[in-house]
């Protein structure tokens, strides 16, 4: 038997300040401007409308008087995008991308140390052999967490820690940790998969081929789809649908090649009945562990925040051969601060305020009879 789990760790040691403030509306607006302005910067020629958008966006981000704002920093490495006259205001100097080299960069700040230890407690308690992690900042942080923080809460470190840097400038990537009897045999990144010239995945969709003592193999795909948190809803929905379609293509191709044991897991940022996820959930034979008769569960269908139906966004999806091998499965909420006072379910005693929660996401796990 092996246990497979997924957990959105929401960064381990440091996090973009715009995400870490706890102010969802303001943070979402900062991220929206960050993304749209960096996209505008890439244009070869800036129209007057572009210049107005850049000027207004920089002012809103608190960059009118300095390249350093409350949550964002403007990097002007060569050439100048803006000039700040003594009488005030912002003047857009660049006529297009060729006139300067630079970008907006999110400022980062430390995650609460207690929150990091509570993240470790969740991972200790679910005790998975295969753990997919979402929103880890980079492999070095994940390795440091594995070697130092997990043992500090009496958890067992993992033998292998892998994370491939993805496409998100905020440093929220997906990775995989495994321990015996499982080892990583091969991995493949989809970080540069494209549709109409644009990269498909907000982070990546890495494939990990795992070997279990005894010779059985399992293919695991780790995902973190486009968030609903900022940007135009129609654009976000279209991006998630394209991501779901591409994962379905990869899954179907591997099944056609004779791979039977496949797990697709991660934060898909939408509900099971949503149109954006339909290419993956409705048009393949993948099955959600929460629909299995041996899924224990509780009275709450969601996996995010308060666990309502509209908060069902984290998944472990299994191919038919693995779905038939499920011995048990469950959701683990002990690291989530439920409700205004953290009283919707039992939590760790070390969590005394919301900021000390391990994550806004519950972990999911499934036990599979594989030898």
Secondary structure, 3 states (H helix, E strand, C coil): CEEEEEEECCCCCEEEHHHHCCCHHHHHHHHHHHHHHHHHHCCCCCCHHHHHHHHHHHHHCCCCCCCECCCEEEEEEECCCEECCCCCCCEECCCCHHHCEEEEEECEEECCHHHHHHHHHHHHHHCCCEEEEEEECCHHHHHHHHHHHHHHCCCCCCCEEEECCCCCCCCCEEEEEECCCEEEEEEECCCCCEECCEECCCCCCCEEEEEECCCCEEEEEEEECCCCCCCCHHHHHHHHHHHHHHHHHHHHHHHHCCCCCEEEEEECCCCCCCCCCHHHHCCCCCEEHHHCCCECCCCCCCCECCCCHHHCCEEEEECHHHHCCEEEEEEECCCCCCCCCCCCCCCCCCCCCHHHCCCCECEEEEEECCC
